[in-house]
């Protein structure tokens, strides 16, 4: 699995919690994530606090399976991260 993404089965989804050093990093990530969502037309479930973001990616098709499009979206989210978020 990619950088700390967790595969859940019921319902099928990918989850990831990202920790940041400070609010500034969190805010910058959220802005980049919003731009990605607009470009891709896919809007993940997100919640956040001052120094963390929780993301949930769910399949949009009726099959309910984690396919390559969702995995690619997760890789694109990973590419938005700073060099290394705080863990």
URHU-V746283 format. One record per helix or strand of 2 or more residues. SS is the DSSP state (helix for helix, strand for strand). FROM is the first residue (numbers start at 1). LEN is the number of residues. If there is no record, write none. Layout:
BEGIN
<<SS/FROM/LEN> <SS/FROM/LEN>>
END
This chain:
BEGIN
<<strand/6/4> <strand/12/8> <helix/23/18> <strand/45/5> <strand/52/7> <helix/68/12>>
END
